Amino acid sequence: MGRPFGDITLYAPTPYSNDSPQYWEETSLHNYISDLYVRNMRCYKPPNATRVCIQPGFYGIWDRTWKNGSIFSIACEFSHDKYESLNTHGKYRYTLDIIQEAMIQLSQEYNWDKSVFQNAYQEILNSNFVFSIDYPKKMSRDKRKLANLRVEKTETMTFAYAIIENDKSIKKIKLFEKRNSYWYDCVYTLAQHSKWLDSNKFGIFYSKAPLEIFYSIDDERVFLLQSGTPVKEIEFSRFFWFQL
């Protein structure tokens, strides 16, 4: 099967140094939109591709796209003056349009499924750039309750929630929050390991770490266990690469 598709990175030119708040504000916004776009590709892997690099600094210099192994590079136009003149929503749209331009051009050149990128683009617009993913619902062992994991993100933070519903109510319980690690966020791995432990406890049970992050209906609270030990906060960087 090979490696899955990882990320789309926009290397936008900026006058700010990489240790400045302005630089990190811009980078966080670009990565937020890119991560949102990749999620809306619905696990589609462009053939022979694991990553796309968008390099506006070479716009007008490169006369073609580049392929280095499974990494594809393309130069698209980016105006920092125009970007800075926009409000937050405008910056989201400007960034999204550049990503879409790159992916459509690459799909035409390398025969990727263009409809995936068209759908991703439209779904992001329809959501008004809100980052929220609902994972499949699962029934409790007593067949009386349903629950699913929900991932929400801002430009800088990641949140995981348990959504628990029965005949009378729907509860949204925050299981944890952490710094946003964008495409490499461990939340995507953890979300694949959500389940009911019994008819009372729903959450994340990840044996490889091992981590247990769950809500107890009877106790009406969240439990965090790291390597079997109760903790106040999970140290994700101990178990996953590139977690801040």
Secondary structure, DSSP 8 states (H G I E B T S, - for coil): ------EEEE----SS-TTSHHHHHHHHHHHHHHHHHHHTTTT---TT-SEEEE-GGGTTT-SS-EEETTEEEE-----HHHHHTS-HHHHHHHHHHHHHHHHHHHHHHHT--HHHHHHHHHHHHHTTT-EEEE---EE-TTSS-EEEEEEEE-SSEEEEEEEEE-SS-EEEEEEEEEE--GGG-THHHHHTTEEESSSSEEEEEETTTTEEEEEETTTTEEEEEETTEE-SS--GGGTSTT--
